[in-house]
Structure formats: C-alpha cells, structure tokens
Amino acid sequence: MPVEPPVVSPRDLSEAYAVLADGPAQPIAGGTDVMVALTGELGEPPERILDLWGLDALRGIALDGDALSLGALTTYTDIRRSAVCREHLPVLVEAAATIGAAQIQNRGTLGGNVVNASPAGDTLPVLLAADASFVLGSARGERVVAADEFWPAYRRTALAADELLLRIRIPLLAGRELRFRKVGTRRAQSISKVVLALSWHDGNQAAPWTDVRVALGSVAATPIRARVTEAALEGRSPAPETADRAAETLAGELQPIDDVRSTAEYRRLVAARVLHRLIRDAGGW
Ligand SMILES: Cc1cc2nc3c(=O)[nH]c(=O)nc-3n(C[C@H](O)[C@H](O)[C@H](O)COP(=O)(O)OP(=O)(O)OC[C@H]3O[C@@H](n4cnc5c(N)ncnc54)[C@H](O)[C@@H]3O)c2cc1C
C-alpha cells in the first residue's frame, strides 16, 4: 500500500531549518527518487516530508567569483537551458541531457542527485572530476564540504540530519578540460553501467596534462576517483601510448561490482575503453 506521510511546506529557509531541528523529516525536491521509495516496499517510510520546492533560496545558476554556483533545486532542464552552463561547463549540460527523459529532467534536481548518493548518479563523477564543493546549511550555520569527502559509504553522505544542501559550487579554471561519457543499455531512460568523467589542465593540445582527475560511477559502492590512473596520466600528453597505459592501469585499479545491470568484467573492460577513447579524442588521433 502506498504511504502518505504528512508534508510540511516551509515558506523560507529558516522555517525549513526549524522543521529539521524539531525532529526527523525527509526533504523532498523534485521527488523523482523519494516518490519511488514511498511505496512502503523499500523500508520504513519517513515520518514527515519537508517539501523544498517553494524555497527560492535554493534556486538559480550564477557565476560567483571564479566559480559556477548552482542552487540545489536546479533541474536538469534548467542546466540544459542555461547559457551560463553551456558557456562555462558544457560537460554538465551533456551529463544532464543523458538523465531520464523530459519528465525527469523537468523535475529532477542536481541537489537531489547529489544527496540521493546513488553510485549510479550520473552527475556525481562530473562533480568529482570538476572538484565541486557543496554548501550545506542548518540552523547552526553554513559549511562547505568537498565532493571528494561527501559520499563516505554506500548511499551515505556527509549531511547531518538537520542539514540541507543549499548550493553546488564548481570552480571554473582557465585551461581545464572536462569530458564525460555514460554507458547504459540504451541512450535514454537508462541507469548507467559505467559513467566516467575526466578532467585535466593543459596549455594547448600538445602540452603535458596536469591535475588529472578520473572519476567513475556505477563501478563501486560510491562514486570514486581512480587515483592510480590519475597518477599514470599526470605529466603525460594524450598520445597513443598514454591512452594504452592509462586504460591498462584503470583496468587493474578498478574493483567493479557485479549486479543486475552488469558484470564486473564488463564494467572493467568498458571503463578502460571509455578512458582510452576520451584520451584519443583529446589527442585528436
Ligand atoms: C524514470 C527515472 C529515470 C531516472 N534516470 C536517471 C538517470 O538517467 N541518471 C540519474 O543519475 N538519475 C536518474 N534518476 C534518479 C533521479 O531522477 C535523480 O537522482 C534526480 O536528480 C533526483 O532529484 P530529485 O530532485 O527528484 O530528488 P528527490 O527525489 O526529491 O530527493 C532525492 C534525495 O535527496 C534528498 N534531497 C533532495 N534535495 C535535498 C536538499 N536540497 N538538501 C537535502 N536533501 C535533499 C531527499 O531527501 C532524498 O533523499 C531517474 C529516476 C527516475 C524515476
């Protein structure tokens, strides 16, 4: 039987914080993950639901100094339509376009993807590779947590029970390149088997790469960075031997999961080929 817990709709952030300080309440943004879990079949339903949809303080996409700031309620459609995102972070637009279909993109939020903490959350590797950080707020004040530290274990986050995710901050660095690739059963409406984001700095195409980040989703209990592979790419140029070595290193480094969507071996092989392909595309050979 579907469960209908009481819904509280705060008018502003301080009301929302007061609700959370008063006892357990599950925030709901677009509801595309929460509603699926409200059937009662997936464990105890929440006692109360805190509806964030009316909180304008959690909306908006803007340049903030040398960073892109996205309110937690930013939907995938907002990202796809944003001239600021398209100009400064096209890789996020590309990732947003792969999520669900129009209905999910209209309602699903970036903040919901982050806090839902699914290892298959498609934007999470992009946020890791882009060195994003999350601004969290509660009645106690605000704090910032780096994406690298936000998902400590399977479906867990650094959020305390009385905190909300307010904004996602992504530094915009001159000379940084970012690439994204999602592999699923089909191109739309598909949960990823492997999702990979790659970032690096270079002065021009022939220069060696620095500050390389390789982030993956759907291959472990949390979104991860492949740090051994990152080290293997550091200081290299995107030549054929670099791609071969990086792919081999990644295949050795990953300990993918076996589950209903894919086998560990498929994930290992595909992740390595995706990385190889991204390096090849970057090198233009
Ligand atoms: C048909 C379908 C297709 C989908 N396809 C994809 C896909 O291709 N790729 C993908 O990654 N995901 C996919 N999803 C999952 C989902 O759409 C995304 O994870 C989406 O980003 C969730 O956002 P939301 O606003 O709907 O979150 P909600 O369902 O409202 O919330 C998700 C979680 O985050 C918490 N939360 C939300 N906002 C905040 C906040 N500001 N502060 C604190 N906690 C918060 C909620 O309490 C809940 O635990 C799909 C879902 C469906 C139903």
The ligand as an SDF file (V2000), in Angstrom:
LIG
                    3D

 53 58  0  0  0  0  0  0  0  0999 V2000
   12.3250    7.1960  -14.5510 C   0  0  0  0  0  0  0  0  0  0  0  0
   13.5460    7.6850  -13.8390 C   0  0  0  0  0  0  0  0  0  0  0  0
   14.7190    7.8380  -14.5640 C   0  0  0  0  0  0  0  0  0  0  0  0
   15.8840    8.2940  -13.9200 C   0  0  0  0  0  0  0  0  0  0  0  0
   17.0260    8.4140  -14.6710 N   0  0  0  0  0  0  0  0  0  0  0  0
   18.1710    8.7980  -14.0550 C   0  0  0  0  0  0  0  0  0  0  0  0
   19.3950    8.8800  -14.8020 C   0  0  0  0  0  0  0  0  0  0  0  0
   19.4470    8.6300  -16.0010 O   0  0  0  0  0  0  0  0  0  0  0  0
   20.5080    9.2650  -14.1340 N   0  0  0  0  0  0  0  0  0  0  0  0
   20.4980    9.5690  -12.7990 C   0  0  0  0  0  0  0  0  0  0  0  0
   21.5390    9.9210  -12.2470 O   0  0  0  0  0  0  0  0  0  0  0  0
   19.3530    9.5050  -12.0820 N   0  0  0  0  0  0  0  0  0  0  0  0
   18.1960    9.1240  -12.6630 C   0  0  0  0  0  0  0  0  0  0  0  0
   17.0410    9.0330  -11.9390 N   0  0  0  0  0  0  0  0  0  0  0  0
   17.0780    9.3540  -10.4990 C   0  0  0  0  0  0  0  0  0  0  0  0
   16.6170   10.7960  -10.1590 C   0  0  0  0  0  0  0  0  0  0  0  0
   15.8180   11.3690  -11.1610 O   0  0  0  0  0  0  0  0  0  0  0  0
   17.8220   11.7240   -9.8910 C   0  0  0  0  0  0  0  0  0  0  0  0
   18.6460   11.1910   -8.8760 O   0  0  0  0  0  0  0  0  0  0  0  0
   17.3730   13.1370   -9.5220 C   0  0  0  0  0  0  0  0  0  0  0  0
   18.4530   14.0180   -9.6640 O   0  0  0  0  0  0  0  0  0  0  0  0
   16.8330   13.2450   -8.1040 C   0  0  0  0  0  0  0  0  0  0  0  0
   16.4610   14.5970   -7.8860 O   0  0  0  0  0  0  0  0  0  0  0  0
   15.0930   14.9630   -7.1630 P   0  0  0  0  0  0  0  0  0  0  0  0
   15.0390   16.4320   -7.0500 O   0  0  0  0  0  0  0  0  0  0  0  0
   13.9380   14.3090   -7.8160 O   0  0  0  0  0  0  0  0  0  0  0  0
   15.3620   14.3010   -5.7200 O   0  0  0  0  0  0  0  0  0  0  0  0
   14.3230   13.8400   -4.6170 P   0  0  0  0  0  0  0  0  0  0  0  0
   13.6940   12.5550   -5.0070 O   0  0  0  0  0  0  0  0  0  0  0  0
   13.4180   14.9520   -4.2240 O   0  0  0  0  0  0  0  0  0  0  0  0
   15.3680   13.6000   -3.4150 O   0  0  0  0  0  0  0  0  0  0  0  0
   16.4040   12.6400   -3.5250 C   0  0  0  0  0  0  0  0  0  0  0  0
   17.1490   12.5470   -2.1870 C   0  0  0  0  0  0  0  0  0  0  0  0
   17.8270   13.7600   -1.9070 O   0  0  0  0  0  0  0  0  0  0  0  0
   17.3380   14.3820   -0.7050 C   0  0  0  0  0  0  0  0  0  0  0  0
   17.3510   15.8030   -1.0150 N   0  0  0  0  0  0  0  0  0  0  0  0
   16.9340   16.3920   -2.1650 C   0  0  0  0  0  0  0  0  0  0  0  0
   17.2480   17.7010   -2.1690 N   0  0  0  0  0  0  0  0  0  0  0  0
   17.8630   17.9460   -0.9990 C   0  0  0  0  0  0  0  0  0  0  0  0
   18.4400   19.1210   -0.4190 C   0  0  0  0  0  0  0  0  0  0  0  0
   18.4740   20.2930   -1.0680 N   0  0  0  0  0  0  0  0  0  0  0  0
   19.0010   19.0320    0.8110 N   0  0  0  0  0  0  0  0  0  0  0  0
   18.9970   17.8390    1.4810 C   0  0  0  0  0  0  0  0  0  0  0  0
   18.4820   16.6970    0.9670 N   0  0  0  0  0  0  0  0  0  0  0  0
   17.9240   16.7580   -0.2440 C   0  0  0  0  0  0  0  0  0  0  0  0
   15.9920   13.7410   -0.4510 C   0  0  0  0  0  0  0  0  0  0  0  0
   15.6760   13.7240    0.9250 O   0  0  0  0  0  0  0  0  0  0  0  0
   16.2280   12.3360   -0.9820 C   0  0  0  0  0  0  0  0  0  0  0  0
   16.9420   11.5730   -0.0330 O   0  0  0  0  0  0  0  0  0  0  0  0
   15.8550    8.6010  -12.5370 C   0  0  0  0  0  0  0  0  0  0  0  0
   14.6550    8.4640  -11.8030 C   0  0  0  0  0  0  0  0  0  0  0  0
   13.5170    8.0090  -12.4430 C   0  0  0  0  0  0  0  0  0  0  0  0
   12.2420    7.8590  -11.6440 C   0  0  0  0  0  0  0  0  0  0  0  0
  1  2  1  0
  2  3  1  0
  2 52  2  0
  3  4  2  0
  4  5  1  0
  4 50  1  0
  5  6  2  0
  6  7  1  0
  6 13  1  0
  7  8  2  0
  7  9  1  0
  9 10  1  0
 10 11  2  0
 10 12  1  0
 12 13  2  0
 13 14  1  0
 14 15  1  0
 14 50  1  0
 15 16  1  0
 16 17  1  0
 16 18  1  0
 18 19  1  0
 18 20  1  0
 20 21  1  0
 20 22  1  0
 22 23  1  0
 23 24  1  0
 24 25  2  0
 24 26  1  0
 24 27  1  0
 27 28  1  0
 28 29  2  0
 28 30  1  0
 28 31  1  0
 31 32  1  0
 32 33  1  0
 33 34  1  0
 33 48  1  0
 34 35  1  0
 35 36  1  0
 35 46  1  0
 36 37  1  0
 36 45  1  0
 37 38  2  0
 38 39  1  0
 39 40  1  0
 39 45  2  0
 40 41  1  0
 40 42  2  0
 42 43  1  0
 43 44  2  0
 44 45  1  0
 46 47  1  0
 46 48  1  0
 48 49  1  0
 50 51  2  0
 51 52  1  0
 52 53  1  0
M  END
$$$$
